[in-house]
Amino acid sequence: MRIPLNCIVVSLWLWIRSKFRGYLWVRRSIHFSGLIPHSGVALRKSGKTVYIVEYIPPKNKLLTRENMLVLFDGTYRVWEMRAVSVKRLKSMVEVYDLTDSE
């Protein structure tokens, strides 16, 4: 049996293990109307690749021994992101135009 953890503990551990080189982030939960904080870490592997790591609970086992809402026996969700292009813009209006067009 694994020790139940939560996403904030796991994110902090990964951030410390990366020697504070990654980005630690916290956002409000999506599934609990923002009442519970959710945390993750973004780690850069190479120049253009970033891995987003989240520790997520088993949602179908809420309020059981495997998911006690704050402590849970979760899984790791890893997103691999690669930069396709990089632009430098001089004004916020240019940023709005670029992001609103999609």
N, CA, C and O atoms as CSV, one atom per row, in Angstrom:
chain,resi,resn,atom,element,x,y,z
A,1,MET,N,N,0.845,-1.188,0.000
A,1,MET,CA,C,0.000,0.000,0.000
A,1,MET,C,C,0.887,1.246,0.000
A,1,MET,O,O,1.835,1.350,0.778
A,2,ARG,N,N,0.564,2.176,-0.876
A,2,ARG,CA,C,1.313,3.424,-0.944
A,2,ARG,C,C,0.759,4.421,0.071
A,2,ARG,O,O,-0.400,4.339,0.477
A,3,ILE,N,N,1.603,5.356,0.468
A,3,ILE,CA,C,1.175,6.401,1.398
A,3,ILE,C,C,0.331,7.412,0.625
A,3,ILE,O,O,0.758,7.873,-0.434
A,4,PRO,N,N,-0.852,7.769,1.120
A,4,PRO,CA,C,-1.654,8.790,0.444
A,4,PRO,C,C,-0.947,10.145,0.501
A,4,PRO,O,O,-0.430,10.546,1.543
A,5,LEU,N,N,-0.933,10.831,-0.624
A,5,LEU,CA,C,-0.315,12.155,-0.731
A,5,LEU,C,C,-1.349,13.115,-1.288
A,5,LEU,O,O,-2.508,12.751,-1.487
A,6,ASN,N,N,-0.927,14.329,-1.533
A,6,ASN,CA,C,-1.777,15.239,-2.291
A,6,ASN,C,C,-0.933,15.984,-3.317
A,6,ASN,O,O,0.296,15.935,-3.279
A,7,CYS,N,N,-1.595,16.663,-4.219
A,7,CYS,CA,C,-0.904,17.262,-5.355
A,7,CYS,C,C,0.093,18.341,-4.927
A,7,CYS,O,O,1.113,18.528,-5.590
A,8,ILE,N,N,-0.178,19.041,-3.848
A,8,ILE,CA,C,0.727,20.101,-3.401
A,8,ILE,C,C,2.029,19.501,-2.875
A,8,ILE,O,O,3.107,20.017,-3.170
A,9,VAL,N,N,1.947,18.432,-2.112
A,9,VAL,CA,C,3.146,17.763,-1.582
A,9,VAL,C,C,3.994,17.213,-2.731
A,9,VAL,O,O,5.212,17.386,-2.744
A,10,VAL,N,N,3.354,16.558,-3.685
A,10,VAL,CA,C,4.077,15.984,-4.820
A,10,VAL,C,C,4.720,17.088,-5.662
A,10,VAL,O,O,5.875,16.959,-6.068
A,11,SER,N,N,3.989,18.162,-5.926
A,11,SER,CA,C,4.529,19.267,-6.718
A,11,SER,C,C,5.730,19.911,-6.037
A,11,SER,O,O,6.741,20.197,-6.678
A,12,LEU,N,N,5.608,20.136,-4.729
A,12,LEU,CA,C,6.740,20.705,-3.992
A,12,LEU,C,C,7.960,19.795,-4.047
A,12,LEU,O,O,9.085,20.260,-4.227
A,13,TRP,N,N,7.727,18.489,-3.890
A,13,TRP,CA,C,8.841,17.541,-3.948
A,13,TRP,C,C,9.522,17.580,-5.322
A,13,TRP,O,O,10.750,17.622,-5.396
A,14,LEU,N,N,8.746,17.567,-6.404
A,14,LEU,CA,C,9.339,17.613,-7.744
A,14,LEU,C,C,10.066,18.927,-7.999
A,14,LEU,O,O,11.113,18.946,-8.646
A,15,TRP,N,N,9.518,20.016,-7.496
A,15,TRP,CA,C,10.139,21.336,-7.659
A,15,TRP,C,C,11.470,21.400,-6.908
A,15,TRP,O,O,12.456,21.910,-7.439
A,16,ILE,N,N,11.502,20.888,-5.686
A,16,ILE,CA,C,12.745,20.848,-4.899
A,16,ILE,C,C,13.749,19.923,-5.580
A,16,ILE,O,O,14.932,20.252,-5.675
A,17,ARG,N,N,13.285,18.773,-6.051
A,17,ARG,CA,C,14.169,17.814,-6.719
A,17,ARG,C,C,14.798,18.399,-7.983
A,17,ARG,O,O,15.915,18.032,-8.348
A,18,SER,N,N,14.082,19.311,-8.652
A,18,SER,CA,C,14.624,19.961,-9.847
A,18,SER,C,C,15.540,21.134,-9.495
A,18,SER,O,O,15.977,21.879,-10.372
A,19,LYS,N,N,15.823,21.287,-8.203
A,19,LYS,CA,C,16.652,22.390,-7.691
A,19,LYS,C,C,16.040,23.748,-8.022
A,19,LYS,O,O,16.745,24.699,-8.358
A,20,PHE,N,N,14.712,23.818,-7.921
A,20,PHE,CA,C,13.926,25.042,-8.106
A,20,PHE,C,C,14.038,25.606,-9.523
A,20,PHE,O,O,13.829,26.800,-9.734
A,21,ARG,N,N,14.363,24.756,-10.483
A,21,ARG,CA,C,14.491,25.220,-11.872
A,21,ARG,C,C,13.155,25.226,-12.601
A,21,ARG,O,O,12.984,25.953,-13.580
A,22,GLY,N,N,12.225,24.433,-12.140
A,22,GLY,CA,C,10.926,24.379,-12.791
A,22,GLY,C,C,10.020,25.490,-12.292
A,22,GLY,O,O,10.433,26.372,-11.539
A,23,TYR,N,N,8.789,25.421,-12.730
A,23,TYR,CA,C,7.772,26.387,-12.310
A,23,TYR,C,C,6.737,25.661,-11.470
A,23,TYR,O,O,6.105,24.714,-11.938
A,24,LEU,N,N,6.565,26.093,-10.258
A,24,LEU,CA,C,5.536,25.546,-9.376
A,24,LEU,C,C,4.289,26.397,-9.557
A,24,LEU,O,O,4.370,27.624,-9.510
A,25,TRP,N,N,3.147,25.771,-9.761
A,25,TRP,CA,C,1.922,26.534,-9.952
A,25,TRP,C,C,0.788,25.966,-9.107
A,25,TRP,O,O,0.760,24.782,-8.774
A,26,VAL,N,N,-0.129,26.841,-8.781
A,26,VAL,CA,C,-1.324,26.464,-8.025
A,26,VAL,C,C,-2.514,27.138,-8.700
A,26,VAL,O,O,-2.462,28.315,-9.057
A,27,ARG,N,N,-3.565,26.381,-8.864
A,27,ARG,CA,C,-4.806,26.945,-9.399
A,27,ARG,C,C,-5.979,26.385,-8.615
A,27,ARG,O,O,-5.836,25.440,-7.840
A,28,ARG,N,N,-7.116,26.973,-8.828
A,28,ARG,CA,C,-8.318,26.484,-8.173
A,28,ARG,C,C,-8.829,25.249,-8.896
A,28,ARG,O,O,-8.692,25.130,-10.113
A,29,SER,N,N,-9.419,24.333,-8.141
A,29,SER,CA,C,-9.907,23.079,-8.724
A,29,SER,C,C,-11.021,23.338,-9.731
A,29,SER,O,O,-11.810,24.273,-9.588
A,30,ILE,N,N,-11.063,22.503,-10.732
A,30,ILE,CA,C,-12.117,22.603,-11.739
A,30,ILE,C,C,-13.352,21.835,-11.277
A,30,ILE,O,O,-14.475,22.317,-11.426
A,31,HIS,N,N,-13.149,20.648,-10.720
A,31,HIS,CA,C,-14.269,19.766,-10.391
A,31,HIS,C,C,-14.954,20.080,-9.067
A,31,HIS,O,O,-16.032,19.551,-8.798
A,32,PHE,N,N,-14.365,20.913,-8.246
A,32,PHE,CA,C,-14.981,21.251,-6.961
A,32,PHE,C,C,-15.283,22.739,-6.870
A,32,PHE,O,O,-15.209,23.327,-5.791
A,33,SER,N,N,-15.619,23.337,-7.982
A,33,SER,CA,C,-16.005,24.753,-8.073
A,33,SER,C,C,-14.946,25.694,-7.488
A,33,SER,O,O,-15.284,26.749,-6.951
A,34,GLY,N,N,-13.705,25.328,-7.588
A,34,GLY,CA,C,-12.627,26.184,-7.125
A,34,GLY,C,C,-12.401,26.186,-5.630
A,34,GLY,O,O,-11.636,27.010,-5.129
A,35,LEU,N,N,-13.043,25.288,-4.902
A,35,LEU,CA,C,-12.928,25.281,-3.446
A,35,LEU,C,C,-11.624,24.654,-2.946
A,35,LEU,O,O,-11.168,24.955,-1.843
A,36,ILE,N,N,-11.038,23.794,-3.752
A,36,ILE,CA,C,-9.822,23.080,-3.337
A,36,ILE,C,C,-8.685,23.491,-4.259
A,36,ILE,O,O,-8.862,23.479,-5.477
A,37,PRO,N,N,-7.524,23.855,-3.724
A,37,PRO,CA,C,-6.401,24.196,-4.601
A,37,PRO,C,C,-5.832,22.948,-5.272
A,37,PRO,O,O,-5.810,21.865,-4.687
A,38,HIS,N,N,-5.378,23.122,-6.501
A,38,HIS,CA,C,-4.713,22.054,-7.247
A,38,HIS,C,C,-3.349,22.581,-7.661
A,38,HIS,O,O,-3.217,23.747,-8.033
A,39,SER,N,N,-2.340,21.733,-7.597
A,39,SER,CA,C,-0.975,22.175,-7.844
A,39,SER,C,C,-0.276,21.247,-8.815
A,39,SER,O,O,-0.640,20.080,-8.961
A,40,GLY,N,N,0.733,21.788,-9.473
A,40,GLY,CA,C,1.552,21.003,-10.387
A,40,GLY,C,C,2.883,21.693,-10.575
A,40,GLY,O,O,3.155,22.732,-9.972
A,41,VAL,N,N,3.707,21.105,-11.417
A,41,VAL,CA,C,5.021,21.678,-11.683
A,41,VAL,C,C,5.301,21.551,-13.179
A,41,VAL,O,O,4.921,20.568,-13.815
A,42,ALA,N,N,5.975,22.565,-13.726
A,42,ALA,CA,C,6.398,22.546,-15.123
A,42,ALA,C,C,7.915,22.441,-15.139
A,42,ALA,O,O,8.613,23.277,-14.566
A,43,LEU,N,N,8.412,21.414,-15.796
A,43,LEU,CA,C,9.847,21.149,-15.835
A,43,LEU,C,C,10.336,21.187,-17.275
A,43,LEU,O,O,9.752,20.545,-18.148
A,44,ARG,N,N,11.399,21.932,-17.523
A,44,ARG,CA,C,11.963,22.022,-18.868
A,44,ARG,C,C,13.030,20.948,-19.050
A,44,ARG,O,O,13.963,20.845,-18.253
A,45,LYS,N,N,12.885,20.161,-20.093
A,45,LYS,CA,C,13.873,19.115,-20.352
A,45,LYS,C,C,14.920,19.590,-21.341
A,45,LYS,O,O,16.117,19.463,-21.082
A,46,SER,N,N,14.496,20.126,-22.453
A,46,SER,CA,C,15.422,20.664,-23.441
A,46,SER,C,C,14.972,22.066,-23.797
A,46,SER,O,O,14.033,22.589,-23.195
A,47,GLY,N,N,15.611,22.665,-24.741
A,47,GLY,CA,C,15.303,24.047,-25.088
A,47,GLY,C,C,13.854,24.325,-25.415
A,47,GLY,O,O,13.325,25.374,-25.049
A,48,LYS,N,N,13.193,23.384,-26.112
A,48,LYS,CA,C,11.834,23.652,-26.576
A,48,LYS,C,C,10.779,22.739,-25.974
A,48,LYS,O,O,9.613,22.823,-26.362
A,49,THR,N,N,11.146,21.872,-25.044
A,49,THR,CA,C,10.191,20.920,-24.472
A,49,THR,C,C,9.979,21.197,-22.989
A,49,THR,O,O,10.936,21.355,-22.231
A,50,VAL,N,N,8.717,21.252,-22.591
A,50,VAL,CA,C,8.337,21.446,-21.191
A,50,VAL,C,C,7.388,20.323,-20.809
A,50,VAL,O,O,6.478,19.986,-21.566
A,51,TYR,N,N,7.600,19.748,-19.638
A,51,TYR,CA,C,6.719,18.713,-19.114
A,51,TYR,C,C,5.915,19.289,-17.956
A,51,TYR,O,O,6.483,19.804,-16.993
A,52,ILE,N,N,4.606,19.204,-18.051
A,52,ILE,CA,C,3.704,19.627,-16.988
A,52,ILE,C,C,3.319,18.360,-16.226
A,52,ILE,O,O,2.767,17.428,-16.810
A,53,VAL,N,N,3.610,18.323,-14.917
A,53,VAL,CA,C,3.341,17.130,-14.112
A,53,VAL,C,C,2.291,17.476,-13.061
A,53,VAL,O,O,2.441,18.436,-12.305
A,54,GLU,N,N,1.227,16.679,-13.027
A,54,GLU,CA,C,0.169,16.822,-12.027
A,54,GLU,C,C,-0.017,15.480,-11.330
A,54,GLU,O,O,0.134,14.428,-11.952
A,55,TYR,N,N,-0.339,15.514,-10.069
A,55,TYR,CA,C,-0.697,14.318,-9.305
A,55,TYR,C,C,-2.199,14.389,-9.099
A,55,TYR,O,O,-2.687,15.268,-8.389
A,56,ILE,N,N,-2.934,13.474,-9.711
A,56,ILE,CA,C,-4.390,13.584,-9.709
A,56,ILE,C,C,-5.040,12.410,-8.984
A,56,ILE,O,O,-4.533,11.290,-9.034
A,57,PRO,N,N,-6.165,12.666,-8.308
A,57,PRO,CA,C,-6.856,11.609,-7.556
A,57,PRO,C,C,-7.741,10.755,-8.459
A,57,PRO,O,O,-8.105,11.176,-9.557
A,58,PRO,N,N,-8.086,9.561,-7.997
A,58,PRO,CA,C,-9.080,8.765,-8.725
A,58,PRO,C,C,-10.473,9.333,-8.437
A,58,PRO,O,O,-10.990,9.170,-7.332
A,59,LYS,N,N,-11.071,9.984,-9.404
A,59,LYS,CA,C,-12.331,10.707,-9.168
A,59,LYS,C,C,-13.504,9.782,-8.864
A,59,LYS,O,O,-14.424,10.168,-8.144
A,60,ASN,N,N,-13.481,8.563,-9.406
A,60,ASN,CA,C,-14.610,7.660,-9.185
A,60,ASN,C,C,-14.559,6.979,-7.817
A,60,ASN,O,O,-15.441,6.183,-7.496
A,61,LYS,N,N,-13.546,7.278,-7.012
A,61,LYS,CA,C,-13.430,6.669,-5.680
A,61,LYS,C,C,-13.424,7.733,-4.582
A,61,LYS,O,O,-12.748,7.572,-3.566
A,62,LEU,N,N,-14.160,8.799,-4.779
A,62,LEU,CA,C,-14.212,9.901,-3.820
A,62,LEU,C,C,-14.760,9.427,-2.478
A,62,LEU,O,O,-15.723,8.663,-2.416
A,63,LEU,N,N,-14.128,9.893,-1.414
A,63,LEU,CA,C,-14.471,9.589,-0.025
A,63,LEU,C,C,-14.320,8.100,0.302
A,63,LEU,O,O,-15.089,7.544,1.087
A,64,THR,N,N,-13.327,7.473,-0.306
A,64,THR,CA,C,-12.931,6.111,0.054
A,64,THR,C,C,-11.509,6.176,0.597
A,64,THR,O,O,-10.930,7.257,0.705
A,65,ARG,N,N,-10.953,5.030,0.937
A,65,ARG,CA,C,-9.583,4.990,1.445
A,65,ARG,C,C,-8.575,5.458,0.401
A,65,ARG,O,O,-7.494,5.932,0.749
A,66,GLU,N,N,-8.923,5.329,-0.867
A,66,GLU,CA,C,-8.022,5.715,-1.949
A,66,GLU,C,C,-8.137,7.184,-2.332
A,66,GLU,O,O,-7.246,7.713,-2.997
A,67,ASN,N,N,-9.213,7.855,-1.931
A,67,ASN,CA,C,-9.398,9.270,-2.246
A,67,ASN,C,C,-10.183,9.939,-1.119
A,67,ASN,O,O,-11.414,9.949,-1.116
A,68,MET,N,N,-9.446,10.495,-0.171
A,68,MET,CA,C,-10.071,11.163,0.978
A,68,MET,C,C,-10.166,12.668,0.743
A,68,MET,O,O,-10.133,13.444,1.697
A,69,LEU,N,N,-10.282,13.084,-0.506
A,69,LEU,CA,C,-10.440,14.453,-0.965
A,69,LEU,C,C,-9.146,15.248,-0.895
A,69,LEU,O,O,-8.763,15.862,-1.890
A,70,VAL,N,N,-8.466,15.261,0.231
A,70,VAL,CA,C,-7.215,16.013,0.359
A,70,VAL,C,C,-6.010,15.081,0.250
A,70,VAL,O,O,-4.989,15.459,-0.325
A,71,LEU,N,N,-6.115,13.892,0.785
A,71,LEU,CA,C,-5.070,12.871,0.657
A,71,LEU,C,C,-5.604,11.743,-0.215
A,71,LEU,O,O,-6.731,11.284,-0.028
A,72,PHE,N,N,-4.791,11.299,-1.166
A,72,PHE,CA,C,-5.278,10.266,-2.078
A,72,PHE,C,C,-4.117,9.469,-2.659
A,72,PHE,O,O,-2.963,9.897,-2.642
A,73,ASP,N,N,-4.467,8.297,-3.172
A,73,ASP,CA,C,-3.526,7.433,-3.869
A,73,ASP,C,C,-3.726,7.701,-5.354
A,73,ASP,O,O,-4.514,7.028,-6.018
A,74,GLY,N,N,-3.005,8.690,-5.865
A,74,GLY,CA,C,-3.266,9.176,-7.209
A,74,GLY,C,C,-2.359,8.621,-8.282
A,74,GLY,O,O,-1.564,7.708,-8.058
A,75,THR,N,N,-2.508,9.201,-9.445
A,75,THR,CA,C,-1.664,8.881,-10.596
A,75,THR,C,C,-1.035,10.178,-11.105
A,75,THR,O,O,-1.498,11.277,-10.797
A,76,TYR,N,N,0.007,10.026,-11.874
A,76,TYR,CA,C,0.712,11.182,-12.413
A,76,TYR,C,C,0.250,11.433,-13.842
A,76,TYR,O,O,0.315,10.545,-14.691
A,77,ARG,N,N,-0.217,12.649,-14.098
A,77,ARG,CA,C,-0.567,13.047,-15.457
A,77,ARG,C,C,0.559,13.953,-15.940
A,77,ARG,O,O,0.866,14.966,-15.312
A,78,VAL,N,N,1.174,13.579,-17.065
A,78,VAL,CA,C,2.311,14.331,-17.595
A,78,VAL,C,C,1.956,14.828,-18.992
A,78,VAL,O,O,1.612,14.044,-19.877
A,79,TRP,N,N,2.045,16.137,-19.172
A,79,TRP,CA,C,1.798,16.764,-20.456
A,79,TRP,C,C,3.153,17.130,-21.056
A,79,TRP,O,O,3.977,17.757,-20.388
A,80,GLU,N,N,3.387,16.752,-22.289
A,80,GLU,CA,C,4.600,17.147,-22.987
A,80,GLU,C,C,4.239,18.261,-23.959
A,80,GLU,O,O,3.399,18.080,-24.841
A,81,MET,N,N,4.876,19.408,-23.793
A,81,MET,CA,C,4.580,20.566,-24.632
A,81,MET,C,C,5.851,21.007,-25.347
A,81,MET,O,O,6.925,21.089,-24.751
A,82,ARG,N,N,5.704,21.286,-26.634
A,82,ARG,CA,C,6.829,21.770,-27.425
A,82,ARG,C,C,6.471,23.116,-28.027
A,82,ARG,O,O,5.356,23.315,-28.510
A,83,ALA,N,N,7.416,24.030,-27.995
A,83,ALA,CA,C,7.203,25.345,-28.597
A,83,ALA,C,C,7.220,25.197,-30.115
A,83,ALA,O,O,8.152,24.632,-30.687
A,84,VAL,N,N,6.183,25.710,-30.750
A,84,VAL,CA,C,6.090,25.670,-32.202
A,84,VAL,C,C,6.649,26.951,-32.796
A,84,VAL,O,O,7.353,26.929,-33.805
A,85,SER,N,N,6.326,28.067,-32.158
A,85,SER,CA,C,6.867,29.342,-32.610
A,85,SER,C,C,6.945,30.294,-31.424
A,85,SER,O,O,6.241,30.136,-30.426
A,86,VAL,N,N,7.804,31.270,-31.558
A,86,VAL,CA,C,7.972,32.292,-30.526
A,86,VAL,C,C,7.936,33.648,-31.209
A,86,VAL,O,O,8.594,33.854,-32.228
A,87,LYS,N,N,7.174,34.563,-30.652
A,87,LYS,CA,C,7.069,35.906,-31.219
A,87,LYS,C,C,7.340,36.928,-30.136
A,87,LYS,O,O,7.035,36.703,-28.964
A,88,ARG,N,N,7.905,38.035,-30.525
A,88,ARG,CA,C,8.069,39.182,-29.626
A,88,ARG,C,C,7.203,40.314,-30.163
A,88,ARG,O,O,7.300,40.694,-31.330
A,89,LEU,N,N,6.370,40.834,-29.301
A,89,LEU,CA,C,5.452,41.904,-29.696
A,89,LEU,C,C,5.735,43.143,-28.859
A,89,LEU,O,O,6.188,43.048,-27.719
A,90,LYS,N,N,5.464,44.296,-29.436
A,90,LYS,CA,C,5.810,45.555,-28.761
A,90,LYS,C,C,4.696,46.115,-27.896
A,90,LYS,O,O,4.957,46.937,-27.018
A,91,SER,N,N,3.456,45.689,-28.123
A,91,SER,CA,C,2.362,46.278,-27.346
A,91,SER,C,C,1.357,45.207,-26.939
A,91,SER,O,O,1.288,44.133,-27.537
A,92,MET,N,N,0.588,45.522,-25.919
A,92,MET,CA,C,-0.458,44.617,-25.447
A,92,MET,C,C,-1.561,44.474,-26.495
A,92,MET,O,O,-2.206,43.428,-26.575
A,93,VAL,N,N,-1.782,45.511,-27.295
A,93,VAL,CA,C,-2.784,45.441,-28.360
A,93,VAL,C,C,-2.400,44.355,-29.366
A,93,VAL,O,O,-3.265,43.613,-29.833
A,94,GLU,N,N,-1.116,44.255,-29.704
A,94,GLU,CA,C,-0.656,43.204,-30.608
A,94,GLU,C,C,-0.870,41.818,-29.987
A,94,GLU,O,O,-1.205,40.863,-30.687
A,95,VAL,N,N,-0.676,41.721,-28.690
A,95,VAL,CA,C,-0.918,40.450,-27.996
A,95,VAL,C,C,-2.401,40.100,-28.078
A,95,VAL,O,O,-2.756,38.961,-28.381
A,96,TYR,N,N,-3.270,41.080,-27.807
A,96,TYR,CA,C,-4.713,40.836,-27.902
A,96,TYR,C,C,-5.099,40.408,-29.307
A,96,TYR,O,O,-5.885,39.476,-29.477
A,97,ASP,N,N,-4.557,41.074,-30.314
A,97,ASP,CA,C,-4.883,40.731,-31.696
A,97,ASP,C,C,-4.441,39.312,-32.035
A,97,ASP,O,O,-5.160,38.580,-32.715
A,98,LEU,N,N,-3.278,38.929,-31.570
A,98,LEU,CA,C,-2.750,37.602,-31.851
A,98,LEU,C,C,-3.574,36.520,-31.145
A,98,LEU,O,O,-3.910,35.503,-31.752
A,99,THR,N,N,-3.898,36.736,-29.870
A,99,THR,CA,C,-4.607,35.709,-29.100
A,99,THR,C,C,-6.100,35.677,-29.380
A,99,THR,O,O,-6.724,34.626,-29.235
A,100,ASP,N,N,-6.683,36.785,-29.774
A,100,ASP,CA,C,-8.123,36.796,-30.055
A,100,ASP,C,C,-8.456,36.238,-31.435
A,100,ASP,O,O,-9.606,35.880,-31.694
A,101,SER,N,N,-7.465,36.159,-32.325
A,101,SER,CA,C,-7.740,35.708,-33.684
A,101,SER,C,C,-7.967,34.198,-33.764
A,101,SER,O,O,-8.505,33.718,-34.762
A,102,GLU,N,N,-7.581,33.458,-32.767
A,102,GLU,CA,C,-7.712,31.992,-32.827
A,102,GLU,C,C,-8.992,31.505,-32.232
A,102,GLU,O,O,-9.244,30.300,-32.210
